[in-house]
Amino acid sequence: MKKNLIAILLAVMMCFAFAACTQTEENPDDGTKLPDTEIGGEKDPDDDPSETDKGFTVTFECDDHVTVYVYETQDMSGAGVKTDTAYSRDSETGEPLGDGNGQVNFKLVFDDGYELNSIDIDNADGYNNLKGSADTDVVNGYRITKITDNLTVTVTSQEEGAEEDYTQGYKVTFVCDEYVTVTVYKTQDLSSGGEVTFVAYSRESGTGALTKSGDGQVNFLLTFADGYELDEIVITEGYKNLKGDEDTGVANAYRITKISAELTVTVKVRQTEA
């Protein structure tokens, strides 16, 4: 009898020990097994979406005459989504991306009689470039690249043909003879909108807004009279590079980059060989 009682007590104790062991791996309320990552009270950081998964937030603040349409990828052939908030995304898949390689592609639509005045991005260290229609192939289409932080983009419009304040850019004067003509463009898009002139001003590459930030540039095309060609371009100090058709993609088109002072550009020509 005593031996039976001891055996029963041992069996009961073993049952309790087994239940205690299983309790560490099962939810005490409903018996469902907890994730292995939570056993031991330590939470796996992968359980929470990281910045890499959700992307950085880009907020647009616009005046009453401009509307923003955002695209998930670089394909801007569709209608886009009308919004004032976007997220950095992979350029091809459109998946949210917060690893510093994400971008935002958007188009601006203006009311009749209005055009772009300026695009200002509040955090210069939070992205790499603001690219314009020369890269997006869309009129008033823009791309913010390599976003590394949340951004606020302020867009202002102006009446078409409004006079610009040229004191906001560095003056670039072209000195040429009668055998060459200079056509100046406001942005890197050389497909339209050029002006024949001998005076230009440093501008932002994507928007064409006047700037003295030290990152401004001048894009121009040279046209020669029959029987003449370029001999030499000489520029006074106050810029970084003079880029040619390998960068502009257009024959006899040039780009002066990172202008930090007023410049004089002397264009010398020569007769072409017979």
Disulfide bonds with the S-S distance in Angstrom:
none
